Amino acid sequence: QNKQPEVAIDLLVKELANNSANARAQLMLANLYQNTAQYDLAAKHFESLLSKQKGSVVILNNLALIYSQLGNPKALELAKKAFKKAPKSGIVADTYGYILLKNNKKQQGLKVLQQASELIPDSSKIQLHLAEAYIANKNRAQARLILQKLIDNNQEKTEASKLMEQL
């Protein structure tokens, strides 16, 4: 098992204990917590960072993602704020579109995910989300095209196959 994240987390926790104003260390720690699915801890650090950097698109977007994972209703509001600030970011559009989709705003989610797909056409994660949006909007043929391409290219294969089985 890879212990690197744990070692990095310990180092960053110690650094923040000595220098709580180190925003860079806090951002790195928040990202590590997010990447290791420790969403409550990640949220705590991103919230702290957001209170100091209210307009940060990265922090808004990451916190929206985490809130979405935690089922926090603020996810949609934060994702929308990030999207308004950076509508040309494929990553931000993907987060916003996917959270819209998960909040039963199917058509709006599809529209935003189509935009994300145009901005970063080779992102398999965005393609997977777009396929989910097509399924939600009852456009099975379009979803099937995307999923088959992902499966053929061996990208997101497990998830793509699961969705394909639903069609």
Phi, psi and chi 1 to 4 in degrees:
 res  aa     phi    psi   chi1   chi2   chi3   chi4
   1 GLN       -  138.8  175.4  172.9  -17.7      -
   2 ASN   -77.2  117.5 -174.1   -6.6      -      -
   3 LYS   -94.2   -3.4  -66.9  -90.1 -175.8 -145.1
   4 GLN   -55.6  -46.3  -80.1 -177.5  -53.6      -
   5 PRO   -58.6  -41.3  -23.7   32.3      -      -
   6 GLU   -62.8  -42.4  -69.7  170.4   30.2      -
   7 VAL   -63.4  -45.7  172.2      -      -      -
   8 ALA   -63.0  -41.5      -      -      -      -
   9 ILE   -61.2  -46.2  -73.7  169.9      -      -
  10 ASP   -58.4  -45.0  -73.1  -15.7      -      -
  11 LEU   -61.1  -44.9  -75.3  169.7      -      -
  12 LEU   -68.9  -37.2  -70.2  165.8      -      -
  13 VAL   -61.6  -43.8  166.2      -      -      -
  14 LYS   -63.4  -43.4  -74.8  177.0 -174.9  144.0
  15 GLU   -59.9  -44.0  166.5   57.4   27.4      -
  16 LEU   -69.6  -28.8  -74.6  169.9      -      -
  17 ALA   -65.6  -35.6      -      -      -      -
  18 ASN   -83.2  -30.7  -66.0  -32.6      -      -
  19 ASN  -144.4   85.4  178.6    6.3      -      -
  20 SER   -67.9  -13.3   62.0      -      -      -
  21 ALA   -88.3    1.2      -      -      -      -
  22 ASN   -76.6   90.3 -173.8  -22.2      -      -
  23 ALA   -65.6  -34.5      -      -      -      -
  24 ARG   -64.2  -44.7 -158.6  160.0  151.1 -107.9
  25 ALA   -63.7  -39.3      -      -      -      -
  26 GLN   -65.9  -39.8 -169.2  169.0   20.9      -
  27 LEU   -64.6  -43.3 -178.9   61.6      -      -
  28 MET   -61.1  -42.2  -70.8  166.7   69.7      -
  29 LEU   -64.6  -45.2 -176.6   59.4      -      -
  30 ALA   -58.7  -43.8      -      -      -      -
  31 ASN   -64.1  -41.1  -77.8  -39.3      -      -
  32 LEU   -62.8  -44.6  -86.2  167.7      -      -
  33 TYR   -60.3  -41.8  -78.6  139.7      -      -
  34 GLN   -63.5  -45.2 -177.9  176.3   10.2      -
  35 ASN   -68.5  -21.0  -66.5  -22.0      -      -
  36 THR  -103.8   18.1   54.6      -      -      -
  37 ALA    59.6   28.1      -      -      -      -
  38 GLN   -96.7   69.7  -62.5  178.7   65.6      -
  39 TYR   -64.5  -36.8  -60.7  122.6      -      -
  40 ASP   -62.1  -44.7  -71.4  -31.5      -      -
  41 LEU   -67.9  -41.1  -70.4  166.6      -      -
  42 ALA   -60.6  -45.1      -      -      -      -
  43 ALA   -59.3  -44.3      -      -      -      -
  44 LYS   -56.8  -45.8 -171.1 -179.3   87.8  171.8
  45 HIS   -73.2  -40.2  -73.3  -76.5      -      -
  46 PHE   -64.8  -37.8  -82.2  122.4      -      -
  47 GLU   -62.1  -43.2  -74.2  161.9   -3.6      -
  48 SER   -61.9  -44.9  168.6      -      -      -
  49 LEU   -64.1  -40.4  -73.6  161.9      -      -
  50 LEU   -64.2  -34.2 -170.3   61.0      -      -
  51 SER   -64.9  -24.8   70.0      -      -      -
  52 LYS   -95.2  -26.6  -61.0  169.4 -157.2  151.1
  53 GLN  -130.7   69.3  -56.0  171.4   40.8      -
  54 LYS   -54.6  -33.2  -67.3 -156.1 -173.6  -44.0
  55 GLY   -95.8    7.2      -      -      -      -
  56 SER   -68.6  115.9  168.2      -      -      -
  57 VAL   -63.5  -41.1  171.4      -      -      -
  58 VAL   -61.1  -47.0  170.5      -      -      -
  59 ILE   -66.9  -44.6  -64.9  168.7      -      -
  60 LEU   -57.3  -46.8  -76.3  166.6      -      -
  61 ASN   -65.6  -45.8 -167.6   62.5      -      -
  62 ASN   -65.8  -40.6  -73.8    8.2      -      -
  63 LEU   -66.7  -37.1 -167.0   52.3      -      -
  64 ALA   -60.7  -44.5      -      -      -      -
  65 LEU   -60.4  -45.6  -95.2  173.7      -      -
  66 ILE   -64.9  -46.1  -69.3  163.1      -      -
  67 TYR   -58.6  -38.1  -80.1  169.7      -      -
  68 SER   -62.1  -43.6  178.5      -      -      -
  69 GLN   -61.3  -37.2  -68.5  -76.8  -12.6      -
  70 LEU   -86.2   -5.2  -65.5  171.0      -      -
  71 GLY    74.9   22.1      -      -      -      -
  72 ASN   -80.1  124.1 -175.8  -34.6      -      -
  73 PRO   -62.8  -15.2   15.8  -24.0      -      -
  74 LYS   -70.8  -11.0  -74.8 -169.5 -151.8  161.8
  75 ALA   -54.4  -47.6      -      -      -      -
  76 LEU   -63.5  -44.1 -173.0   56.0      -      -
  77 GLU   -61.3  -44.8  169.9 -165.0  -28.4      -
  78 LEU   -68.5  -41.0  -67.9 -178.5      -      -
  79 ALA   -62.8  -39.0      -      -      -      -
  80 LYS   -65.3  -41.9 -174.2  176.1 -175.5  175.6
  81 LYS   -60.2  -46.6  -96.0 -172.6 -157.6  169.6
  82 ALA   -61.7  -42.9      -      -      -      -
  83 PHE   -64.8  -40.0 -177.2   70.3      -      -
  84 LYS   -63.4  -34.1  -81.0 -172.5  170.8  171.5
  85 LYS   -78.2  -31.1  -72.8 -179.4  170.7  -69.9
  86 ALA  -139.0   65.1      -      -      -      -
  87 PRO   -67.3  -14.4   23.8  -31.7      -      -
  88 LYS   -96.6    6.6  -62.6  -79.2 -178.5 -117.3
  89 SER   -91.6  118.9  163.7      -      -      -
  90 GLY   -62.8  -36.7      -      -      -      -
  91 ILE   -66.6  -44.4  -68.2  165.0      -      -
  92 VAL   -66.1  -41.7  170.9      -      -      -
  93 ALA   -63.2  -39.2      -      -      -      -
  94 ASP   -61.7  -47.2  177.2   50.8      -      -
  95 THR   -59.8  -49.8  -60.0      -      -      -
  96 TYR   -63.2  -47.0 -178.3   46.3      -      -
  97 GLY   -61.8  -41.1      -      -      -      -
  98 TYR   -70.2  -38.2 -160.5   61.6      -      -
  99 ILE   -68.6  -37.1  -69.4  173.4      -      -
 100 LEU   -58.3  -47.4  -79.9  166.0      -      -
 101 LEU   -58.2  -46.6 -172.0   62.4      -      -
 102 LYS   -67.4  -19.5  -67.5  -63.2  173.5 -160.2
 103 ASN   -98.1   20.6  -80.4  -88.6      -      -
 104 ASN    65.8   21.5 -129.4    8.0      -      -
 105 LYS  -100.3   72.8  -62.2  179.7 -174.3  -53.2
 106 LYS   -65.0  -48.6  -64.0  173.5 -170.1  165.5
 107 GLN   -68.2  -43.0  -79.8  128.1   -9.6      -
 108 GLN   -64.0  -41.5 -160.7 -178.5  -10.5      -
 109 GLY   -60.3  -44.4      -      -      -      -
 110 LEU   -59.5  -46.1  175.0   59.9      -      -
 111 LYS   -59.5  -45.4 -153.6  174.1  120.3 -160.7
 112 VAL   -70.2  -38.0  175.7      -      -      -
 113 LEU   -69.2  -31.6  -74.4  165.0      -      -
 114 GLN   -63.1  -41.2  -75.1  169.2  -32.7      -
 115 GLN   -62.3  -44.6 -172.1  177.3  -30.1      -
 116 ALA   -59.8  -41.9      -      -      -      -
 117 SER   -64.9  -36.2  173.2      -      -      -
 118 GLU   -69.1  -35.7  -73.4  165.7   19.8      -
 119 LEU   -73.5  -37.9  -68.7  163.1      -      -
 120 ILE  -133.7   76.8  -48.9  177.4      -      -
 121 PRO   -64.0  -24.3   12.8  -18.7      -      -
 122 ASP   -96.9   13.3   52.6   -3.2      -      -
 123 SER   -83.3  114.4  165.4      -      -      -
 124 SER   -67.1  -32.4   55.3      -      -      -
 125 LYS   -64.8  -45.1 -169.7   57.1  101.9 -177.4
 126 ILE   -64.1  -41.2  -68.8  173.8      -      -
 127 GLN   -61.2  -39.6  -67.7  -55.8  -48.0      -
 128 LEU   -63.5  -44.7 -167.9   64.6      -      -
 129 HIS   -63.5  -40.0  -69.2  163.9      -      -
 130 LEU   -62.9  -41.8 -177.2   57.9      -      -
 131 ALA   -61.0  -42.2      -      -      -      -
 132 GLU   -60.2  -40.2  -83.6 -171.7   62.1      -
 133 ALA   -66.4  -40.5      -      -      -      -
 134 TYR   -62.5  -41.2  -81.6  123.6      -      -
 135 ILE   -62.1  -46.1  -67.6  167.4      -      -
 136 ALA   -61.0  -31.6      -      -      -      -
 137 ASN   -94.8   15.7  -76.5  -78.9      -      -
 138 LYS    61.1   29.1  -51.7 -136.8 -177.7  -46.3
 139 ASN  -105.5   75.6 -173.1  -22.1      -      -
 140 ARG   -65.7  -36.9  -65.0 -177.7 -175.8  -64.2
 141 ALA   -61.7  -45.6      -      -      -      -
 142 GLN   -65.2  -41.0 -163.4   63.5   41.7      -
 143 ALA   -62.2  -44.1      -      -      -      -
 144 ARG   -60.6  -42.4 -159.3  173.4  -82.0  116.6
 145 LEU   -57.6  -48.2  -79.0  173.1      -      -
 146 ILE   -65.2  -47.6  -66.5  169.5      -      -
 147 LEU   -63.4  -40.8  -66.7  170.5      -      -
 148 GLN   -63.4  -39.7 -166.7   57.3   59.5      -
 149 LYS   -64.2  -41.8 -168.6  172.3  166.8 -169.7
 150 LEU   -62.6  -45.3  -73.3  172.3      -      -
 151 ILE   -63.5  -45.6  -67.7  165.9      -      -
 152 ASP   -61.0  -35.4  -68.0  -14.3      -      -
 153 ASN   -89.4    5.1  -66.7  -28.4      -      -
 154 ASN    58.2   38.6 -145.6    4.8      -      -
 155 GLN  -113.6  133.8  -63.7  173.8  -53.7      -
 156 GLU    47.9   36.4  -53.5  -70.3  -21.9      -
 157 LYS   -58.9  -43.6 -161.3  168.7 -175.6  173.1
 158 THR   -62.4  -50.6  -51.6      -      -      -
 159 GLU   -64.7  -44.7  -70.9  -62.6  -45.9      -
 160 ALA   -61.0  -41.2      -      -      -      -
 161 SER   -64.5  -41.0  -61.9      -      -      -
 162 LYS   -60.2  -44.3  -83.8 -174.5 -157.8  163.0
 163 LEU   -66.4  -39.3  -73.7  174.7      -      -
 164 MET   -60.6  -37.3 -168.9   68.7  108.2      -
 165 GLU   -63.3  -26.2  -73.6  168.5   18.6      -
 166 GLN   -76.9  -15.3  -65.9  173.1   23.2      -
 167 LEU   -86.1      -  -66.7  174.8      -      -
